[in-house]
Amino acid sequence: MRRLFLFLQSTAILTRHESTVLIWLTVLVVVGTVGSQLFPEPSLHAHMPPQRLIALLDSAAREQRSTDTLDPAVPQSRSTTIRAVHRAIDVTTASAAQLETVPGIGPSTARSIIEYRLRKRLTSVEDLLDIKGIGKKKLERMRPFITVP
């Protein structure tokens, strides 16, 4: 150790105190680097594709809505189907998961509605007739569950 101090003092023109600080900093950097390689920390913030993140958030929202809208007077069990109280969904701002809760709207129709409203503003429920896959009968089935402000 003494040789290291003398070497640093003579080559780098450092005082004894500066040599000590330099050695400690070097040791800390080496230990930190080697330690992080030997004991990798599990990533808490793994990168996720945006589509996967949106799907995850939509499913969480759908699950939250189903538990929030249960009737507490009716005993629930795992075998019973969950019947959620339907509120009219704003078609101009609803997510794909929210749209899929409406009878008659599946994943592809929800995607079509979202793509349509990106191109053109929805001003009434009848504007949904312009979307491929939505006809008069389907619109009448959906009408109690949707709204366009």
Long-range contacts (C-beta under 8 A, 24 or more apart in sequence): 54-95, 54-96, 58-95, 58-96, 58-97, 58-98, 59-97, 61-95, 61-97, 61-98, 62-97, 62-98, 62-100, 62-101, 65-101, 86-144, 86-145, 88-144, 88-145, 88-146, 88-147, 89-145, 89-146, 89-147, 90-146, 90-147, 90-148, 90-149, 91-117, 91-122, 91-125, 91-128, 91-146, 91-147, 91-148, 92-117, 92-121, 92-122, 92-148, 92-149, 101-145, 102-142, 102-145, 102-146, 103-141, 103-142, 103-145, 104-138, 104-141, 104-142, 105-142, 108-133, 109-133, 109-134, 122-148, 123-148, 124-148
